[in-house]
Amino acid sequence: LFPEMAISLWKNLLQTTKERILQQRRASLYGAAHGYEEEVIKKKLQQFPGGSINLSKENNGIGILTLNNPKLMNAFTGTMMLELQERVKELENWKDGKGLIIHGAGNTFCSGSDLNAVRAMANSQDGMKMCMFMQNTLTRLMRLPLISVALIQGKAFGGGAELTTACDFR
């Protein structure tokens, strides 16, 4: 009876520890104490549509994340930034995930941010909020318990280069 109890307690302890570690990994870097208002920046980012971030979760535990905005060399639009955050949330909750490959559609990995969105957020407050939003998202991507690979085919500028640094391998 004792070995069975010890094994059961050990499994519970490991599961609790794993859940705590995953919860810490999901935590945002910035919050209200830093002047970060996520809902405000989300509303602003929604004003810049176009492109998509597609996620395919394969049966072998490998996820494939595609930056899909080839007309703009896969530049991040506002909605793509929001979709990236959603895809990271999906990956955080993916129990069968082992690895992640990130690539761009067409001949470019990512040319950074869409200049229309950047120009519209050129003031210091909006610019800082967008930076905080993306830093939170990329940090959570980096903390995923998956082996991540940025498959860089073509150019990776600005935010695209930042995205590659959130991956384990480039």
C-alpha positions as CSV (number, residue, x, y, z in Angstrom):
1,L,0.0,0.0,0.0
2,F,2.8,2.4,0.9
3,P,4.6,2.3,-2.5
4,E,1.2,2.9,-4.3
5,M,0.5,5.9,-2.1
6,A,4.0,7.3,-2.7
7,I,3.7,6.9,-6.4
8,S,0.3,8.6,-6.4
9,L,1.6,11.5,-4.3
10,W,4.6,11.8,-6.5
11,K,2.4,11.9,-9.7
12,N,0.2,14.6,-8.1
13,L,3.2,16.6,-7.1
14,L,4.7,16.4,-10.6
15,Q,1.3,17.4,-12.2
16,T,0.9,20.3,-9.8
17,T,4.4,21.5,-10.4
18,K,4.0,21.2,-14.2
19,E,0.7,23.2,-14.1
20,R,2.4,25.9,-12.0
21,I,5.3,26.2,-14.4
22,L,2.9,26.4,-17.4
23,Q,0.9,29.0,-15.6
24,Q,4.0,31.1,-15.0
25,R,5.0,30.8,-18.7
26,R,1.6,32.1,-19.7
27,A,1.9,35.2,-17.5
28,S,2.2,38.5,-19.3
29,L,5.3,40.7,-18.9
30,Y,3.2,43.8,-18.7
31,G,0.0,44.7,-16.8
32,A,-2.0,47.7,-15.6
33,A,0.8,48.6,-13.2
34,H,3.0,49.3,-16.3
35,G,0.3,51.4,-18.0
36,Y,-0.5,48.5,-20.3
37,E,-4.2,48.3,-21.3
38,E,-4.5,45.2,-23.5
39,E,-8.2,45.8,-24.5
40,V,-7.3,49.4,-25.7
41,I,-4.5,48.2,-28.0
42,K,-6.6,45.3,-29.2
43,K,-9.3,47.7,-30.3
44,K,-6.7,49.8,-32.1
45,L,-5.1,46.8,-33.8
46,Q,-8.5,45.6,-35.1
47,Q,-8.6,48.7,-37.3
48,F,-5.8,47.3,-39.6
49,P,-7.2,44.2,-41.3
50,G,-5.5,41.9,-43.8
51,G,-3.5,38.7,-43.8
52,S,-3.8,35.8,-41.4
53,I,-1.9,33.6,-39.0
54,N,-2.8,30.0,-39.7
55,L,-2.1,27.1,-37.4
56,S,-2.1,23.5,-38.3
57,K,-1.7,20.9,-35.6
58,E,-0.5,17.6,-37.0
59,N,-1.2,14.2,-35.5
60,N,2.6,13.7,-34.9
61,G,2.6,16.6,-32.4
62,I,4.2,19.2,-34.8
63,G,2.4,22.5,-35.2
64,I,2.9,24.6,-38.4
65,L,2.3,28.3,-38.0
66,T,2.0,30.2,-41.3
67,L,2.3,34.0,-41.7
68,N,-0.1,34.5,-44.5
69,N,0.1,38.0,-46.1
70,P,2.2,37.4,-49.2
71,K,1.0,40.6,-51.0
72,L,2.8,42.6,-48.3
73,M,5.7,40.2,-47.9
74,N,3.9,38.8,-44.8
75,A,4.0,42.1,-43.0
76,F,2.1,42.0,-39.7
77,T,-1.2,43.8,-39.9
78,G,-3.1,44.7,-36.7
79,T,-5.4,41.7,-37.1
80,M,-2.4,39.4,-37.7
81,M,-0.9,40.6,-34.4
82,L,-4.1,39.7,-32.7
83,E,-4.3,36.3,-34.4
84,L,-0.7,35.6,-33.4
85,Q,-1.7,36.1,-29.8
86,E,-4.7,33.7,-30.2
87,R,-2.5,31.1,-31.9
88,V,0.0,31.2,-29.0
89,K,-3.0,30.7,-26.6
90,E,-4.0,27.6,-28.6
91,L,-0.5,26.3,-28.5
92,E,-0.3,26.9,-24.7
93,N,-3.3,24.6,-24.3
94,W,-2.2,21.9,-26.8
95,K,-1.5,18.8,-24.7
96,D,-0.1,16.7,-27.6
97,G,2.3,19.4,-28.9
98,K,6.0,18.6,-29.2
99,G,7.3,21.1,-31.8
100,L,6.4,24.2,-33.8
101,I,7.6,25.3,-37.3
102,I,6.9,29.0,-38.2
103,H,7.2,30.0,-41.8
104,G,6.0,32.7,-44.1
105,A,3.7,32.2,-47.2
106,G,5.4,32.9,-50.5
107,N,9.0,33.9,-50.8
108,T,9.4,36.0,-47.6
109,F,9.4,35.1,-44.0
110,C,8.1,38.4,-42.7
111,S,8.9,42.0,-43.6
112,G,8.0,43.4,-40.2
113,S,4.9,45.4,-39.5
114,D,2.4,46.8,-42.0
115,L,3.4,50.5,-42.4
116,N,-0.2,51.6,-42.4
117,A,-0.6,50.4,-38.8
118,V,2.8,51.7,-37.8
119,R,2.1,55.2,-39.2
120,A,-1.3,55.3,-37.4
121,M,0.4,54.4,-34.1
122,A,3.3,56.7,-34.5
123,N,2.6,58.5,-31.3
124,S,4.6,57.4,-28.2
125,Q,1.6,56.0,-26.2
126,D,0.2,53.8,-29.0
127,G,3.6,52.8,-30.1
128,M,4.5,51.7,-26.6
129,K,1.2,49.8,-26.2
130,M,1.8,47.9,-29.5
131,C,5.4,47.1,-28.5
132,M,4.1,45.8,-25.1
133,F,1.4,43.7,-26.8
134,M,3.9,42.1,-29.2
135,Q,6.5,41.6,-26.5
136,N,3.9,39.8,-24.3
137,T,2.9,37.6,-27.2
138,L,6.5,36.8,-28.3
139,T,7.6,36.1,-24.7
140,R,4.7,33.6,-24.3
141,L,5.7,32.0,-27.7
142,M,9.3,31.7,-26.5
143,R,8.1,30.1,-23.2
144,L,6.0,27.4,-24.9
145,P,7.0,23.9,-23.9
146,L,7.6,23.1,-27.6
147,I,10.7,23.0,-29.7
148,S,10.3,25.9,-32.1
149,V,11.9,26.5,-35.4
150,A,11.7,29.6,-37.6
151,L,11.9,28.4,-41.1
152,I,13.3,31.6,-42.7
153,Q,12.9,31.5,-46.4
154,G,13.6,35.0,-47.8
155,K,13.7,38.2,-45.8
156,A,13.0,38.6,-42.1
157,F,13.0,42.3,-41.2
158,G,11.8,44.2,-38.1
159,G,9.0,42.3,-36.3
160,G,9.8,39.3,-38.5
161,A,13.4,39.3,-37.1
162,E,12.0,39.6,-33.6
163,L,9.7,36.7,-34.2
164,T,12.7,34.5,-35.2
165,T,14.4,35.3,-31.9
166,A,11.4,33.9,-30.0
167,C,12.1,30.5,-31.6
168,D,14.6,27.9,-30.3
169,F,16.2,27.4,-33.8
170,R,16.4,29.6,-36.9
